[in-house]
């Protein structure tokens, strides 16, 4: 591991589901652990192979 590559701060989040007063489910995200990481983008080929949609926040 090379510390110079760990330049991105990531937050691991957990989702909890509760109910509002009318009984409808409400999903809430809570921040958990934080860590320095190396974030790498994926190619279009990897995205298609995974068969999943991803969202990228900028």
N, C-alpha and C positions, 0 to 999 in steps of 0.2 A: 504494500500500500504506500502510495506517495502522497504525503500530506498536501503538497501543492495542488493536487487535482481536486481536493475536497474544498471547493470554493462556493458551493451552493448550499443554502440552508433549507432543509426540508422539515416538514411537520407531518407526523403520522397522526391521522384523525380516526376517530371511532364514531359510528352513527348509533343513535339511540332512537327508539320509536316510543312515543307516548300518545296520549289521547287529549284532544282539546275538550272544552266544556260540552260541545255538541256530540262528542264521541268519535269524531274523525281522527284518523291517525296523523300524527305530526312527526316528521323525521328531523332530528337535530344533530348537527355535527359538533363534536367536541375535540379540541386539540389534545393530543397525547404527548408523546415524546418528540423532541426536536433533535436533529443531528446534522452535522456537516456531511455532504455527499457530493459525488460526481454525477451530475445528471446528463445522460446521453439521450439524444433524440433517436427515434426509430425510423427506418426507411419505409417507403410505401409498400415494399415487398413484405416486410415484417408485419406491417399492419394488416395487409390482406391475408397473410398466412395465419395470423392469430384470429381472424374473423371477428374482431371486436372494434368498437368505436372508442376513440379516446378524445379527451378534451385537454387542451393546453392553455393554461392561464399565463398571460404575459404581463 
